[in-house]
């Protein structure tokens, strides 16, 4: 028997790239359409621009409205290699320049979510270029790499770049209001950097000319994140603002240093401790209580806390690092910058950072936080809050006292057997009234109350007569309500009676308990002068009809008790 020889096959695999799919993935990775603004500003800053312009408008194109975005800067502009890098994926000319923001060659791909990109640019000692890419996103989905038509233009003499983008974001325009754009610029772009507080002055005089879709004019925005000025001393705050003093508190703390286990890695941190009125004084996008929502607005909980940053640009919140429960983080308007953070392609997360570096950063953040909450400033703020709370409690008690006095004066009362009865205004008042009547007219109700507890379950456990010993008596529930509705929040099982002040239930109306059992309200008119109107919850399958004592009618018909407004001459 012969054994067949199996030939050995040896070959090489060279990994490839599905170019169109990668372009699509990176372009779509920028899930927030406003990221275009961040990338435009970063590119202009990297080009050493001192004047940046970003405008949004709509134009008519082939009979339909089209979103038009124009990005201009007076930076260094682009030569042929710069244009190639601009349109390439992963080809960044800034990769080895530590001072530059761009490093991955991904940012400008957000522009590909459009119908057309037109670049007019000139670099010193280079001709001016006009480059046009038509239907980039459509061609990519057709599995075609969109081409860029480029030609030189001698009429372009000024250094810098102008980028026009048509049909961006499928022409959806709701996010590009002026206030929404300005808020994004000052929080999530290089133009909202907090580096000025750390002595970095390079871009202090750079200006941004911004105009959103709903604005008729351009606003000039100065470089740097907006922080409020520090507040008065806590004593003066309390004297000036009284119960609202904590809302006006502000203390800004800056820190810098190096990571414990990586002493070569520096960080810069700014923690501004702010009350809500202070936040509202400079942040017009905070949602106002009781006001209609504005597109793009947000709550303090949704925006504030501790942000990890790179290039002094906030990337990701880490509030769980400083508070484990509650909303203590809302007092902080804080940023922690570290250039060793490694970001995802869309700059939306720091999760690419080695875990040991993140652990060190977390330790530094916690140390700064602990130092702050153990400081005299924090103790003074807590003192202020305690003083305000005491004042609020005192004011509340005073207001409550005045309200109850007013309620007493406006109460309806009735006299029965020389005792004054007060018309109830809540469930506890119903019980108090029944308790009085059980002394004044012991036989008015066919039950004797044994235990009253409103914490859970039914209000009262009762028995049917006064003579039977408790150990041998049948016990059942009696429920108290101020106003009885058809949605009953207990079970009808073991329920003997309901006592309420009033009800809007009509004859034959269905009442359902929490188990879904239905009973029909039966209203039986008095047989004679000695009788009274009976309200019964009836279920044909049950022997017991649950009687409802509607005190508003029952007391008048049974005992002749008629409640009338208290007069000035009444002594009780």
Residue pairs with C-beta under 8 A, 6 or more apart in sequence:
19 89
19 145
20 140
20 143
20 144
20 145
22 89
23 89
23 109
23 112
23 140
23 145
24 140
24 141
26 89
26 106
26 109
26 345
27 109
27 110
27 112
27 113
27 137
27 140
28 113
29 106
29 344
29 345
29 346
30 36
30 39
30 109
30 110
30 113
30 346
31 346
31 348
32 348
33 113
33 168
33 169
33 172
33 175
33 176
34 175
34 176
34 180
34 181
34 184
34 188
35 110
35 346
35 347
36 69
36 110
36 111
36 165
36 168
37 54
37 181
37 184
37 185
37 189
38 107
38 184
38 188
38 189
38 190
38 313
38 347
39 107
39 108
39 110
39 111
40 52
40 54
40 71
40 163
41 52
41 54
41 185
41 189
41 190
41 191
41 208
42 101
42 102
42 107
42 189
42 190
42 311
43 73
43 102
43 107
43 108
44 52
44 71
44 73
44 75
44 161
45 52
45 101
45 190
45 191
45 203
45 206
46 75
46 94
46 97
46 100
46 101
46 102
47 73
47 75
47 76
47 77
47 160
47 161
48 75
48 76
49 73
49 74
49 75
49 160
49 206
50 74
50 205
50 206
50 207
51 72
51 73
51 74
51 206
51 207
51 209
52 71
52 72
52 73
52 191
52 206
52 207
52 208
52 209
53 70
53 71
53 72
53 73
53 208
53 209
53 210
53 218
54 69
54 70
54 71
54 72
54 181
54 208
54 209
54 210
54 211
55 69
55 70
55 209
55 210
55 211
55 218
56 67
56 68
56 69
56 173
56 176
56 181
56 211
56 212
56 213
57 68
57 70
57 211
57 213
58 65
58 66
58 67
58 68
58 173
58 213
59 65
59 66
59 68
60 66
61 166
61 167
65 171
66 115
66 166
66 167
66 171
67 166
67 167
67 168
67 169
67 171
67 173
67 176
68 164
68 165
68 166
69 164
69 165
69 166
69 168
70 162
70 163
70 164
70 165
71 161
71 162
71 163
71 164
71 165
72 160
72 161
72 162
72 163
73 160
73 161
74 158
74 159
74 160
75 159
75 160
75 161
76 123
76 124
76 159
76 160
77 121
77 122
77 123
77 124
77 126
77 159
77 160
77 161
78 85
78 86
78 119
78 121
78 123
78 129
78 161
79 123
79 126
79 129
80 126
80 129
81 93
82 93
82 121
82 123
83 119
83 121
83 129
83 131
83 148
83 150
84 91
85 91
85 92
85 93
85 105
86 108
86 119
86 131
87 108
87 131
87 133
87 148
88 105
89 105
89 106
89 109
90 104
90 105
90 106
91 105
92 102
92 103
92 104
92 105
94 100
94 101
94 102
94 103
95 103
95 104
95 105
98 339
101 190
101 311
101 313
104 345
106 345
106 346
107 347
111 117
111 136
111 163
111 165
111 168
112 133
112 136
112 137
112 140
112 146
113 137
113 168
113 169
113 170
114 136
114 137
114 165
114 166
114 167
114 168
114 169
115 134
115 135
115 137
115 138
115 166
115 167
115 168
116 132
116 133
116 134
116 135
116 136
116 164
116 165
116 166
116 167
117 132
117 133
117 136
117 163
117 164
117 165
118 130
118 131
118 132
118 133
118 163
118 164
118 165
118 166
119 129
119 130
119 131
119 132
119 161
119 162
119 163
120 128
120 129
120 130
120 153
120 156
120 161
120 162
120 163
120 164
121 128
121 129
121 131
121 156
121 160
121 161
121 162
122 128
122 129
122 156
122 157
122 158
122 159
122 160
123 159
124 159
127 152
127 153
127 154
127 156
128 152
128 153
128 154
128 155
128 156
128 157
129 150
129 151
129 152
129 153
129 156
130 150
130 151
130 152
130 153
130 156
131 148
131 149
131 150
132 148
132 149
132 150
133 146
133 147
133 148
133 149
134 146
134 149
135 146
136 146
139 145
139 146
140 146
169 175
173 213
174 295
175 295
175 296
176 212
176 213
177 212
177 213
177 214
177 295
177 296
178 210
178 211
178 212
178 213
178 214
178 215
178 219
179 212
179 284
179 285
179 294
179 296
180 212
180 285
180 295
180 296
181 210
181 212
182 210
182 212
182 219
182 221
183 283
183 284
183 285
183 296
185 191
185 192
185 208
185 210
185 221
186 192
186 221
186 225
186 226
187 225
187 303
187 314
188 313
188 314
189 313
190 203
190 311
190 312
190 313
191 206
191 208
191 221
191 223
191 224
192 224
192 225
192 226
192 313
192 314
193 200
193 203
193 223
193 224
193 225
193 311
193 312
193 313
194 224
194 225
194 227
194 270
194 309
194 312
194 335
194 337
195 203
195 224
195 268
195 312
195 337
196 204
196 223
196 224
196 225
197 227
197 252
197 254
197 270
198 254
198 256
198 268
198 270
200 312
203 223
204 223
204 224
205 223
206 223
207 220
207 221
207 222
207 223
208 220
208 221
208 223
209 218
209 219
209 220
209 221
210 218
210 219
210 220
210 221
211 217
211 218
211 219
225 335
226 282
226 283
227 252
227 270
227 272
227 282
227 333
228 250
228 272
228 274
228 278
228 279
228 281
228 282
229 250
230 250
230 251
230 252
231 237
231 248
231 249
231 250
231 251
231 278
232 240
234 245
234 249
234 380
234 381
234 383
234 384
237 245
237 248
237 249
237 384
238 245
238 384
238 387
238 388
240 248
241 247
241 248
242 388
242 391
243 388
243 391
243 392
243 395
244 277
244 388
245 384
245 387
245 388
246 275
246 381
246 384
246 385
246 388
247 275
247 276
247 277
247 278
248 275
248 277
248 278
249 273
249 274
249 275
249 278
249 381
249 384
250 272
250 273
250 274
250 275
250 278
251 272
251 273
251 377
251 381
252 270
252 271
252 272
252 273
253 270
253 271
253 272
253 273
253 368
253 372
253 377
254 268
254 269
254 270
254 271
255 268
255 269
255 270
255 271
255 368
256 266
256 267
256 268
256 269
257 266
257 267
257 364
258 264
258 265
258 266
258 267
259 265
259 267
259 338
259 357
259 360
259 361
259 364
260 360
260 363
260 364
261 356
261 360
262 340
262 356
262 357
262 360
265 338
265 339
265 340
265 357
265 360
266 338
266 339
267 336
267 337
267 338
267 361
267 364
268 312
268 336
268 337
269 334
269 335
269 336
269 337
269 364
269 365
269 368
270 334
270 335
271 306
271 332
271 333
271 334
271 368
271 369
271 372
272 332
272 333
272 334
273 331
273 332
273 333
273 372
273 377
273 378
273 381
274 331
274 332
274 333
275 331
276 300
279 286
279 300
279 304
279 333
280 286
280 288
285 294
285 296
285 297
285 298
286 297
286 298
286 299
286 300
286 303
287 293
287 294
287 297
287 298
287 299
300 330
301 327
301 330
304 329
304 330
304 332
304 333
305 317
305 318
305 319
305 322
305 329
305 330
305 332
305 334
306 317
306 318
306 319
306 321
306 322
306 329
306 332
306 334
306 335
306 336
306 365
306 369
307 314
307 315
307 316
307 317
307 318
307 334
307 335
307 336
308 314
308 315
308 316
308 317
308 318
308 336
308 338
308 341
308 350
308 361
309 315
309 335
309 336
309 337
309 338
309 341
310 337
310 338
310 339
310 341
310 343
310 347
310 350
311 337
311 339
312 335
312 337
313 347
314 335
315 341
315 343
315 347
315 348
315 349
315 350
316 348
316 349
316 350
318 362
318 365
319 329
321 362
321 365
321 366
321 369
322 328
322 329
322 332
322 365
322 366
322 369
323 329
336 361
336 364
336 365
336 368
338 357
338 361
340 353
340 357
341 350
341 353
341 357
341 361
342 350
342 352
342 353
342 354
343 349
343 350
343 352
344 351
344 352
350 358
372 378
407 425
408 566
409 566
410 565
410 566
411 422
411 423
411 425
411 565
411 566
412 422
412 423
412 563
412 564
412 565
412 566
413 420
413 421
413 422
413 423
413 563
413 564
413 565
413 566
413 570
413 572
414 420
414 421
414 423
414 555
414 561
414 562
414 563
414 564
415 421
416 440
416 441
416 559
416 561
417 440
417 441
419 436
419 440
420 570
420 572
421 433
421 436
421 437
421 561
421 563
422 429
422 432
422 433
423 429
423 501
423 563
424 430
424 432
424 433
424 482
424 501
424 551
425 482
426 482
427 454
427 459
427 480
427 481
427 482
428 454
429 482
429 501
430 480
430 481
430 482
430 499
430 500
430 501
430 551
431 452
431 459
431 460
431 480
433 551
434 445
434 449
434 480
434 499
434 551
435 449
437 444
437 445
437 555
438 444
438 445
438 448
438 449
441 559
442 466
444 558
444 559
445 497
445 499
445 549
446 464
446 497
447 462
447 463
447 464
447 476
447 478
447 496
447 497
448 462
448 463
448 464
448 465
448 466
449 460
449 461
449 462
449 478
450 460
450 461
450 462
450 463
450 470
450 475
451 460
451 461
452 459
452 460
453 459
457 490
458 477
458 478
458 479
458 490
458 495
459 477
459 478
459 479
459 480
460 477
460 478
460 479
460 480
461 475
461 476
461 477
461 478
462 475
462 476
462 477
462 478
462 496
462 497
463 470
463 473
463 474
463 475
463 476
464 473
464 474
464 476
464 496
465 473
476 494
476 495
476 496
477 490
477 494
477 495
477 496
478 495
478 496
478 497
478 498
478 499
479 490
479 495
479 497
479 498
479 499
480 498
480 499
480 500
481 498
481 499
481 500
481 501
482 500
482 501
482 502
483 500
483 501
483 502
483 503
483 504
484 498
484 500
484 502
484 503
484 505
484 548
484 550
485 503
485 504
485 505
486 505
486 509
486 510
486 511
486 512
487 511
487 512
488 511
488 512
488 513
488 514
489 514
490 513
490 514
491 513
491 514
491 515
491 517
492 513
492 515
492 517
492 519
492 537
492 539
492 542
492 546
493 515
495 546
496 544
496 546
496 547
497 546
497 547
497 548
497 549
498 537
498 546
498 547
498 548
498 549
499 548
499 549
499 551
500 548
500 549
500 550
500 551
501 550
501 551
501 552
502 550
502 551
502 552
503 535
503 548
503 550
505 511
505 521
505 535
506 521
506 523
507 521
507 522
507 523
508 520
508 521
508 522
509 520
509 521
510 518
510 519
510 520
510 521
511 518
511 519
511 520
511 521
511 537
512 518
512 519
513 519
517 539
518 539
519 537
519 538
519 539
519 542
519 546
520 537
520 538
520 539
521 535
521 536
521 537
521 538
521 548
522 534
522 535
522 536
522 537
522 538
522 545
523 533
523 534
523 535
523 536
524 533
524 534
524 536
525 533
526 532
526 533
526 557
531 557
532 553
532 554
532 557
532 558
533 550
533 553
533 554
533 557
534 547
535 547
535 548
535 549
535 550
536 545
536 546
536 547
536 548
537 545
537 546
537 547
537 548
538 545
555 561
556 562
